[in-house]
C-alpha cells in the first residue's frame, strides 16, 4: 500500500477483533467518549501498567521523539480528534490533558500490541502526510485547523483511512478511561469529566499488574500443589476401595 486510497486494502483481522469506532465531528466524538464509559468499556482496557520509573523514562524518551515523525504527526492528529475546548459551557479534557500521546507511545512500546497494528499506525502517518502534501503542499502539522478537518474527513472516506482514525480514537478512549497508572488519565481527569468513579483498589506502586507476576506465579504454584494433593488423596481412596 502506498496510500489510504489503495483499492487493494482489506480490513485486517486485528482491527475486526477490536471493533469499530465513530469518526464523526468533534462534538459527536465528545458525546461518544462521554457516553461510552461502562463495564464493557472498562473490561476492554489493557492489563499492563507502568511503574513510576517506567513512566518517567517513557516521558523522557517521548519528549525527544515528539518533535519528529511519526510522533509529531500523531500528536497533531490526536489533538485534532479531541482538541482543547475553546468555547464550551462544560469544561472538557483534550488529547493533551489526558496524555493521549504518552498513552499511545506506551501502547506502541510496552503493551503487547500486535506488530501489524503498530505498523499500520506508523504507515498511516506517512500516508496522511503524503495526502496533505498532494492536496495542500504542506505536511499535516503545517495545516490550519480547517485544512486538517478537511484532510481527515477526506481520508475517512477510504476504508484504510477510516480504520486508522478509528484506531486512534480507540486509544484516546482508553487514555481517558484507564487508571492513571496505565499512562493516561492523569489525576483521573477523564473520570471527573464523565462523572465516573474508578474501581477500588486502584493500582498503586507495588500493586500494579506488572509488579504482580511473582505473586501470581506463587499462587499458581500453590494451586498446582493443592491440586496434586487432592489428586493423591483421591488416588489413595480409590486404591483402598
N, C-alpha and C positions, 0 to 999 in steps of 0.2 A: 504493500500500500504506500501511496505517495501523498494522499490527502484524505480528508474526511469524506470526500465525494467519490471515492473509488467504488465502482459498481460491483466489484467482486467481494466487498466486505460482507461478512456474515457475523451476526452477533455471537460472541464466544460463549462457551458453556459457563465459564466463571461468572459472567455477567448475568446470565439467565438464572443461575443459582442465587445470586444476590438479590434479584428482583429489580423493579424499575422505580424511578422517582420522577416527579414532575419537573419540567424545565420551563416554568411559566414566568410571568412578570414578577418583579421584585416583591410586591405586596402579597402576591399569591404564594411565593416562596416562604415568606414570613408566616403566613397563615398555615402553610403546610408544616413548617417546623414547629410552630406553637401547638398545633392540634395533634401532632403525631406522637407525643410523649405518652408512654403507657407500658404495660407489662411486655407486650410483644416487642416494642422497640428496645426496651432495656435488655431483654433477653438476647437480642441480636448483637449486643455490643461485644467488643473483643475481650479476651481474657488475659492479656499480657499488659502489665503496668510497669512504669518506670520508677526506679528509686530516685531520691533527691539528687544523688550524684550523677546518675544516668541522665536525668532531665537537664541538669546543668551542663553536662558535656554535650548533649544534643543541641541545646540552645547556643552554645559557643560555636559548634560546627555549622549550625544553620545561619548564624549571624554572618559567617563568612560566605556562605553559599547563596543567600537570598538576594544578593546583588547581581547574580549571574543566572542564566538559564540552566536548568528548567525552572528553578525555584522563583526567579524573578517574575516569569510569566504566570506561574501557578498562583503566586501571591496576588497578582493583579486580577486574575480570574476569580479567585475565591472572594476577594474584596468586592468585585462587581456583583457576584451572585448574592452576597449578603453584605451590603455596604453600610457605612456609618449612617445613622439615622439623622438626617439634616432637619427635616420638618416632620414631626410626629407627635401626636397627642400622648402617645405611650412610648416611653424610652425603651429601646430595644438594642440588644447586642449586635455587634458586627463580626465578620470573619476575623478581624484583628483582635477584638476584645475577647473572643472565645479561644484564641490561639489556634485557629484552624490550620494555618500553615505548619506550625510546630507539630500539631497532631498528625497531619498528613505526612510530615517528614519522618516521624517515628513509626508510622504505619509502613512507610517505604523502607525503613532501615532496621526496625526492631520487630515489628509484628510479623507473624508467619503469613505474610501476604503472598499470593501466587505470583510467580515471576511474570506470567503472561499479562496479569493485570498491571503490574508495575511498569512493564514495557509499554503497554497501551497508554498509560498516563503520560509517560515521558514522550512517546512519539506524538501524542496529541498536542504537546507544546509546539513541536516543530510544524505540525500541520496547521495549527492555529496561526502561528506567525507567518507561515507561507501564504495562507489565505489573506491575512491582513495586508501583507506586502503586495499581493496581487490586486487587492481592491483599493487600498489607501496609500500604498507605497511607504508604509510605516510598520514597525513591529507592533504587536498588540499593546504593550505597555505605553507606547507613544500616542495611542489614540485618545480622543476625547471620550467622555462618558457616553455621549450619544453614539459615537462611532463604535465603541465597544459593545453597546447594546445591539446595534445593527449587526455587527460581526458575529456575535454569539447566537443571535436569532437565525442568522443565515446558516451557520454550521449545524444548528439544531434541526434543520430541515433534512439533514442526512442521518442515516441510521448510526453511523460511527460517531458523528458529532453529538447526537442526542445521547448516546451511550456514554460518551466521555463526560459531558456535562452532568449527567445523572450520577456518574461515579463520584465526581467532585461534590455534588450536592449531598450525596450519602455520607461523605466524610465530614462535611460541615455539620450534618445532623448528629453524627457520632461525637464530634468535638464539643457540641453544645450539651449533649446529654450524659456523656461518660463521667464518672467520678474524676475530680481534678488529678488524682494520682496517675491517670492514663495520659496526661499531657495536654488535654484541652480543658475547657470549662473552669478557668481559674477562679478560685473562691466561690465556686458554684454559681457563677453569673448567669449561665444558661438556665439553671433550675429556678433561680429567682425570677427570671423573666416569664417562664411558663407556670410559675407558682407550683413547682413540683418539689416534693420533699424527698431527698435522696435516701436510699435504703440505709439501714444501720445493721452492723457497724460498717462505717466507710473504711476503705483501705488506708492504713497508716504505715509509717515506717516500721518495718519488722512484721507487718501483717499483710503486705501486698502480695499479689499472686506469684510474682516472680521470686519472692523470698520464701515460698512455701514448699518447693519440691522436696526438700529434705524431710519435712514433716509428712508430706504426702507419701513419700517412699516408705517412711517408718510405719505409717498407718496401713499401707498396703502389705508390708511385711507382717505386721501384727494380724491383719485379716487372714493372710495366707496361712500363718501359723495356727490361727484359730480353726480355720477350715480343715487343716491337716489333722489337728487334734480331734475334731468332731468325726472326721472320717475314720481315724484309728479306733475311736470308741465304737462306731458302727460296725467296723470290721470285727472287733473283738466280740461284740454282741452276736453277730452273725455266726462267728466261729463256734461260740458256746452253744448256739442254737443247733 
